[in-house]
Structures are given as structure tokens and as C-alpha cells.
Amino acid sequence: MHRKGVYRLEPRDVHVWSLRVDLSSAMVERLARLLSADEVSRAGRFVASADRGRFATVRGLLRVILSGYIGRPPEEVALETGRGGKPRLADRDGPHFNVSYSRGRGLVAVSARSEVGIDIEQVRDVGNFDILAEVCFSPVERHALAAVPAQERDSAFFSGWTRKEAFLKLQGVGLLKRLDSFDVALMPGEPARLLRLHGVSDAPARFFLRALEPAAGYIGALAVEGPSSRVKWRRWQLVSAQFEDHTVSRLRTASRGPQLSAKRAS
Ligand SMILES: CC(C)(COP(=O)(O)OP(=O)(O)OC[C@H]1O[C@@H](n2cnc3c(N)ncnc32)[C@H](O)[C@@H]1OP(=O)(O)O)[C@@H](O)C(=O)NCCC(=O)NCCS
């Protein structure tokens, strides 16, 4: 159980935060001030200013969220790179987390005791569908996708994509290089689940997948190690005037963590 900050995580809990990451430039600047020297240097390597801003926004918001669990100011949240390049808290007693963003929206998963992976994608026209399916999906998944009615194919595609990506991100990506080494359920109406992992016969019972609907036009997926997790959806209501004017500066000195309104939608 994590009780150091203002957000409480019971042992089985996984919190999923839904965020807007297309914030005002004033807000981006404030969030950028929370970044570590390494993060500032990484942001500086992006050629496009939009990418710099997006990186600073997502990292800044991540720091604000994590500060609420560990009870440290956002700029003092110590992050490091873990297995397969996956970011994690340097304090090994802290919660597990994972982040994803796509075109103005982001998701952050925070888990008390299990590794997590999360992914979000805006549903869009993917161009050459068959070539992309060939690259991303296993033969079983391609077969399932081919049976989906044309009007539901984009959403089935992104359901499969986000489930695979979330599972890869749970593992730290690098450890599971082959996208055809596992199958996920992706048919419309079919519950998200892992169907097979090469060489691990009990994997479907060990890993839990959940479909997420973060916003209209977006699809997400969460992967958790361990089947008995309790997922709580947290929507970050940016009370913009208050947030823009005061919150980040208060956060920079506060030790209790974020003063943002986090509403549980379910
Ligand atoms: C690293 C990778 C997971 C990022 O995925 P993405 O879809 O481009 O981006 P997302 O928004 O979902 O996730 C990015 C965040 O994931 C986290 N992340 C980075 N490396 C990670 C890793 N090895 N494992 C888990 N999470 C990782 C970081 O917080 C990162 O945010 P940052 O760039 O601001 O530091 C991705 O580049 C990758 O290697 N994917 C391989 C799988 C693949 O080819 N999938 C195709 C579709 S099935």
C-alpha cells in the first residue's frame, strides 16, 4: 500500500489517469520547469518545438501525478531507466507506472504492486492497412482482423495495436521483440485478453488486459501482471484558471503533492 502522498493505492489497485496533453504554452512552460537536467537535455534534442512541448508536458504531468503518490514535490521525483528502457521510480518501494500519449491525449497507469503497460491511440486512417497488419500482428490476429466487417476494421485494428503495445510496454518492450510471439483478442465486442505467449503456457492467466475508452475517437489498453487487479479510472479535471494561475507554483513548494481535482468516473 502506498500512503505517503495524497493519492491512496491499495495493494490490488491500478489507477488509470486520463489527461489532455494539448495545454497552453504558459502551462507547458510551467510544467517544463519541473523537469530534471537529463529531461531538459532530452527535450532539447527534439528538432520540432511541438515535440519539445509535448515531451515537457507529458513528463511534467507524470511528475505531478507521481508526486501525489510518493509525497515529494514533482521536481524531486527521481526517475530512472529500468528493464528494456522502461522509465521507473528510482525508489524501488514506490509504485509502478507507465505512460502513453497520442495526438493531444495521454494515459498514465499507476500500480501498487504489479508491472503495468499502457497505450493510447487516436483511431485514424492507417493508410496501407494490410502492410501494417502484416508488420504488427501475428497470423492469428491477422486472421481475426480479416473477419471484422469493414466499418469496424479501424477500431479493431487499434484495439489490437493498443493491446499489443500495452503488453510490450509492461515487459519493457526490448524483452519481447517479436510482435508475432503473442496473440491478443481484438474482435469487436470481445473482451481484451492475452490469448497466447510463445513458450509461456500459463501467460493468459498471468497477465490481465483491459480495453480503455479514454475519449471519443481514442482507444486505449492496459496490461497488468497478475489477474486480480482492481482498475480505477481517474479523470484529471484541469480546473484551468486555478491550475494556470497557482497550482504548479504551489506544487513546487508543497510537500503534499498535487492540488488537482481527480474525479473517479467509475
Ligand atoms: C518505446 C515505445 C514503447 C514507445 O511507444 P509509442 O507508442 O511510440 O509511445 P507511447 O506514447 O505509447 O509511450 C511513450 C512512453 O512510454 C514509456 N517508455 C519508453 N520506453 C519504454 C519501454 N521500453 N517500455 C515501456 N515503456 C516505455 C516512456 O514513458 C515514454 O514516454 P517518453 O517518450 O515521454 O519518455 C515504442 O517506441 C516501441 O518501441 N514500440 C515497439 C512496439 C511496436 O513496434 N509496436 C507496433 C504496434 S503493435
The ligand as an SDF file (V2000), in Angstrom:
LIG
                    3D

 48 50  0  0  0  0  0  0  0  0999 V2000
    9.1410    2.8440  -26.6400 C   0  0  0  0  0  0  0  0  0  0  0  0
    7.7910    2.6200  -27.2330 C   0  0  0  0  0  0  0  0  0  0  0  0
    7.0650    1.6210  -26.3600 C   0  0  0  0  0  0  0  0  0  0  0  0
    7.0220    3.9140  -27.2540 C   0  0  0  0  0  0  0  0  0  0  0  0
    5.7790    3.6700  -27.7570 O   0  0  0  0  0  0  0  0  0  0  0  0
    4.9550    4.7900  -28.5250 P   0  0  0  0  0  0  0  0  0  0  0  0
    3.6680    4.1650  -28.9490 O   0  0  0  0  0  0  0  0  0  0  0  0
    5.8020    5.4330  -29.5460 O   0  0  0  0  0  0  0  0  0  0  0  0
    4.7110    5.8790  -27.4480 O   0  0  0  0  0  0  0  0  0  0  0  0
    3.7850    5.8670  -26.1560 P   0  0  0  0  0  0  0  0  0  0  0  0
    3.2230    7.2120  -26.1320 O   0  0  0  0  0  0  0  0  0  0  0  0
    2.8510    4.7270  -26.0900 O   0  0  0  0  0  0  0  0  0  0  0  0
    4.8280    5.6440  -24.9630 O   0  0  0  0  0  0  0  0  0  0  0  0
    5.8810    6.5230  -24.7370 C   0  0  0  0  0  0  0  0  0  0  0  0
    6.2650    6.4130  -23.2860 C   0  0  0  0  0  0  0  0  0  0  0  0
    6.4650    5.0440  -22.9350 O   0  0  0  0  0  0  0  0  0  0  0  0
    7.4590    4.9880  -21.9200 C   0  0  0  0  0  0  0  0  0  0  0  0
    8.5180    4.0790  -22.4020 N   0  0  0  0  0  0  0  0  0  0  0  0
    9.6720    4.3690  -23.0550 C   0  0  0  0  0  0  0  0  0  0  0  0
   10.3680    3.2450  -23.2630 N   0  0  0  0  0  0  0  0  0  0  0  0
    9.6310    2.2480  -22.7560 C   0  0  0  0  0  0  0  0  0  0  0  0
    9.8510    0.8480  -22.6640 C   0  0  0  0  0  0  0  0  0  0  0  0
   10.9460    0.2700  -23.1350 N   0  0  0  0  0  0  0  0  0  0  0  0
    8.8920    0.0930  -22.0620 N   0  0  0  0  0  0  0  0  0  0  0  0
    7.7720    0.6540  -21.5760 C   0  0  0  0  0  0  0  0  0  0  0  0
    7.5250    1.9850  -21.6230 N   0  0  0  0  0  0  0  0  0  0  0  0
    8.4490    2.7580  -22.2160 C   0  0  0  0  0  0  0  0  0  0  0  0
    8.0050    6.3900  -21.7190 C   0  0  0  0  0  0  0  0  0  0  0  0
    7.3620    6.9450  -20.5890 O   0  0  0  0  0  0  0  0  0  0  0  0
    7.5790    7.0770  -22.9850 C   0  0  0  0  0  0  0  0  0  0  0  0
    7.3720    8.4520  -22.8020 O   0  0  0  0  0  0  0  0  0  0  0  0
    8.5680    9.4740  -23.1480 P   0  0  0  0  0  0  0  0  0  0  0  0
    8.9080    9.2360  -24.5710 O   0  0  0  0  0  0  0  0  0  0  0  0
    7.9600   10.7990  -22.9100 O   0  0  0  0  0  0  0  0  0  0  0  0
    9.6910    9.1290  -22.2270 O   0  0  0  0  0  0  0  0  0  0  0  0
    7.8040    2.2510  -28.7340 C   0  0  0  0  0  0  0  0  0  0  0  0
    8.5880    3.1820  -29.3970 O   0  0  0  0  0  0  0  0  0  0  0  0
    8.2190    0.9130  -29.1520 C   0  0  0  0  0  0  0  0  0  0  0  0
    9.3640    0.5400  -29.1600 O   0  0  0  0  0  0  0  0  0  0  0  0
    7.2650    0.1150  -29.5490 N   0  0  0  0  0  0  0  0  0  0  0  0
    7.5610   -1.1850  -30.0920 C   0  0  0  0  0  0  0  0  0  0  0  0
    6.3610   -1.9640  -30.3830 C   0  0  0  0  0  0  0  0  0  0  0  0
    5.8420   -1.8040  -31.7730 C   0  0  0  0  0  0  0  0  0  0  0  0
    6.5540   -1.7740  -32.7590 O   0  0  0  0  0  0  0  0  0  0  0  0
    4.5390   -1.7390  -31.8620 N   0  0  0  0  0  0  0  0  0  0  0  0
    3.8440   -1.6140  -33.0890 C   0  0  0  0  0  0  0  0  0  0  0  0
    2.3560   -1.7590  -32.9190 C   0  0  0  0  0  0  0  0  0  0  0  0
    1.8540   -3.3120  -32.2730 S   0  0  0  0  0  0  0  0  0  0  0  0
  1  2  1  0
  2  3  1  0
  2  4  1  0
  2 36  1  0
  4  5  1  0
  5  6  1  0
  6  7  2  0
  6  8  1  0
  6  9  1  0
  9 10  1  0
 10 11  2  0
 10 12  1  0
 10 13  1  0
 13 14  1  0
 14 15  1  0
 15 16  1  0
 15 30  1  0
 16 17  1  0
 17 18  1  0
 17 28  1  0
 18 19  1  0
 18 27  1  0
 19 20  2  0
 20 21  1  0
 21 22  1  0
 21 27  2  0
 22 23  1  0
 22 24  2  0
 24 25  1  0
 25 26  2  0
 26 27  1  0
 28 29  1  0
 28 30  1  0
 30 31  1  0
 31 32  1  0
 32 33  2  0
 32 34  1  0
 32 35  1  0
 36 37  1  0
 36 38  1  0
 38 39  2  0
 38 40  1  0
 40 41  1  0
 41 42  1  0
 42 43  1  0
 43 44  2  0
 43 45  1  0
 45 46  1  0
 46 47  1  0
 47 48  1  0
M  END
$$$$
